[in-house]
């Protein structure tokens, strides 16, 4: 595979996007879990 600055930038961008979506999903999951435990 040809490694170029553009390839590394693309991999970095995809990695940041995945990390951001994962973090947002994690916080939503934690908040939903907190709300469920408050109900019971």
C-alpha positions as CSV (number, residue, x, y, z in Angstrom):
1,X,0.0,0.0,0.0
2,X,1.3,3.4,-1.0
3,X,1.6,5.6,2.1
4,X,1.3,9.3,1.4
5,X,0.5,12.3,3.4
6,X,-3.0,12.2,2.0
7,X,-3.5,8.6,3.0
8,X,-2.4,9.3,6.5
9,X,-4.6,12.4,6.7
10,X,-7.6,10.3,5.5
11,X,-6.9,7.5,8.0
12,X,-6.5,10.1,10.7
13,X,-9.8,11.8,9.7
14,X,-11.7,8.6,9.7
15,X,-10.2,7.6,13.1
16,X,-11.2,11.0,14.6
17,X,-14.8,10.6,13.2
18,X,-15.1,7.1,14.6
19,X,-13.7,8.2,18.0
20,X,-16.1,11.2,18.1
21,X,-19.2,9.1,17.2
22,X,-18.1,6.4,19.7
23,X,-17.7,9.0,22.4
24,X,-21.1,10.6,21.7
25,X,-22.8,7.1,21.7
26,X,-21.0,6.2,24.9
27,X,-22.3,9.4,26.7
28,X,-25.8,8.8,25.4
29,X,-25.6,5.2,26.6
30,X,-24.4,6.3,30.1
31,X,-27.1,8.9,30.3
32,X,-29.8,6.4,29.4
33,X,-28.5,4.0,32.0
34,X,-28.5,6.7,34.6
35,X,-32.1,7.7,33.7
36,X,-33.2,4.0,33.9
37,X,-31.7,3.6,37.4
38,X,-33.4,6.8,38.6
39,X,-36.8,5.4,37.6
40,X,-36.6,2.2,39.6
